[in-house]
């Protein structure tokens, strides 16, 4: 009865381009000195990935690290492991000025899947979605229409989107609308 | 009459007939027609009435510059007014009606205005505002209301959809004529990312109509080959029906794509607004032909010479059997030649120049066309339609030498480069005297962030009217743009065009040169807004010397065509009237969009559910299903009250208050801001942020705090909890969460960048429920999982634990005066926790409550509310909150400001409670009045109401307000003014109306 539920509870829309609630994803905001050896090894231990360069992300099998700002990372871990990961980060970073906080429930997490996934985003976000400018491994923090969002590509046809939970319904409807109106075919 | 020719029409597909309706008449056209060409093919010369005099108006042009032929297009959810027939592609089932006439297009009562023209001169409307005043309301306003407006406003919801598209390029070429294609080819070859766009459905622009030869090929073949070459380049995007609408700072460009205007039954968005960032823009936008100002130049059948030619060549439509061409340049001869070759009659070419034209004149004469040089049109004859022209000497005053019967007049007053997009972002123009036109001044191009030009203009748009020059210019423009955008330019040669030698144009602004006032009053400059040569001259005489003033006074160029045909002619007339050269007069400002774009395209997807993001808490769906009457709080929707069947909202609020005070209430408090502040300097930082001490707050405890801005004014409030040695959690107001987060970051990043503090906004991580009322502890104990006793969690303390298997942080804080727990759980389990409380609480009389109940309960307790008691001009001291202002601290944001004389003034209005003598509710915002008037003649005031409610607990009206010397006047009765002008008496009382000692919350 008290099971955790993601904002759109697994909803899906679309066929040739599919927009779906990607479910609960553990997310940790980590702020600190990104160049510090202690932080780097703590991140590696928590996620299995190295600290990425500016505007990049490393993500595989539910674990990852995204660069959010010069002093902020977003760590991705399985939902159920977020609290434990925060505890180990805090232990590993004891004595250094840093902040690790579980934000898994503050977010909505979506996947846009299909050949024209790039077009779905390019209609709502002021981001250059041309393959020469953006591809797997990169991340953008931006807005989608009127809501703040971040997104990355895990492969040529899959884009992951995160936003605040309170605008999850808006984001789902927005992505689905953008997908339904078809491709622009300009890439 | 205008009709379809048996041959010709390179754009129409005669195998695909199309049916459409105009004013209820069923008419036929072909695929490839514009609505203009199809109407003309059906002899529908009359298409509308002018704005002011309701003069009959026909089609003048063949493109975006058309001023007259605007129609209501479509029906119901597809209805749109003011659509130009020249840019409307014909489709099967198209439904159009004409505008601005009553009762019918052919017989329009408003046409009487044309006989009143001498009473409706330039500045007519402005003059009416002045004198005589009573006439305004009773005579002028009803008259203007009757005549105002062109098209009708749509009545139904727009049935179409629209979208935006964000695109990024190195080079964008605007214009798909031979110059644009040449520039695009060069930019494309450099490897740069290129977009080339054409506003119409066909590539090639004028060159294909005029039969220019390029590299030994006919223009049409060269264009087809170039388009194919561009399509083959992977780095080039090439699109028709895409118009460059506006150029803005930093290479931002808006383009307007019309996807389904010609395919209304197909699925998908109707328009797409391209929001482009580009390093370089090439404007290859061509030129627009100018009309000539002669008497009767607005009669249907008088058209631009190039348009007459376009209709024959592109759509196989002749405007008349007998066309008189009138010109001041060689280009119009092409029209005469085209007509003659199509088997139509050209009785005469009237060339205002004494010397006539060059090679084209010989060709025309060779075809047997009579050419009259040094002549002019004295006036056009006909009523509602051209029947002939009277010829005079251009040098004279209009003495008629000859009359020629004709049914079409093709006029050409020279060409004006389309400089709009060049000019939008600050590109300057220079006057070219030889060609009588403003052309871009490449030395004064629009500049980007680096100080370098980011717009390059090419071809005819750059003032190179001959194809040969235009191609050389476009070739260089394409290469320059590519280079500036970082592309690699290879060696190459410009395409070579051949076109006939031409004699120079002669500037003719009025025909004949000495036209009498009677002729000038019939010589139109602006066809849509009915501005004539005489109006501009009157404006000059009345002192409107600036071109911008003259424009507004006469309305020249203010119609939906934005003066594409009229501006240059108008300012030439103005210059002449002011006896100054044209460049000294200058142009009016070119503003985006180039032609009107749809409101739908601007809105994009932002309609209906997507109009604005609504923020929802995890319990939103429960609220929605259980009678919530929502109110907006920021972007959140919070339940104002939960209304049960048979109840009014007011009843529901009263029930919720009583139930919470007597039994058990639940409030969805998830929207409250929650900021984590952590670091070795976090205590020091919070001591600066809040007026009171936060560094001394013991771990495990809560403290209410106030935040002020640098000016001392109260900005936000909330309860702060100390989580551990270097971590605090700050609650903010619902609307303040993002603002206060940004405020903290601002100070940390810009001012105290060396302080070791991190802030994270965790507002949405938690669903927060206030469990309130005498039974609050009972329900939590029933759910179980942690000790919630008074001893375990005393008032103003917090504890972590688990409730019903859900991880919870429990704060003993109260905004109601009752026993109260605010419980934060992970948002993903918020709904489960809410359901659990409702189920477990049933035996304890649980009811959820909304924001109005919350407001009433806090007011009964005398608690302030940010936004009610504060309005940006109130300091904490005004609200008697001195207890929350640390005396020990050296500094906090707002401290210095609060010490300034006006802030420390004992005469500032201060917070008190108010009780009406009759128990009624004071009007919100009402002012307390004192005898006498102030220096503005207004009633003196001594206070105002900040919060006012009916208290169900006390069964009377209660209020708080700011009153002069209020706290010193306890028991005094003052008067508050009501909206109806009467007053109501209220007694000044303590602001705490309920449980003053706080016994109920501290149990």
Interface residues (C-beta under 8 A of the other chain):
Chain A: X1 X2 X3 X4 X5 X6 X7 X24 X29 X31 X32 X71 X83 X97 X98 X99 X101 X102 X103 X104 X105 X106 X107 X122 X123 X124 X125 X126 X127 X128 X129 X130 X132 X133 X145 X146 X147 X164 X165 X166 X167 X168 X169 X170 X171 X173 X174 X177 X178 X181 X182 X184 X186
Chain B: X161 X163 X164 X165 X166 X167 X168 X193 X237 X267 X268 X269 X272 X275 X277 X604 X605 X606 X609 X610 X612 X613 X614 X615 X616 X617 X618 X635 X636 X676 X678 X679 X680 X756 X758 X760 X762 X763 X764 X765 X766 X804 X805 X806 X807 X826 X827 X828 X829 X831 X832 X833 X835 X836
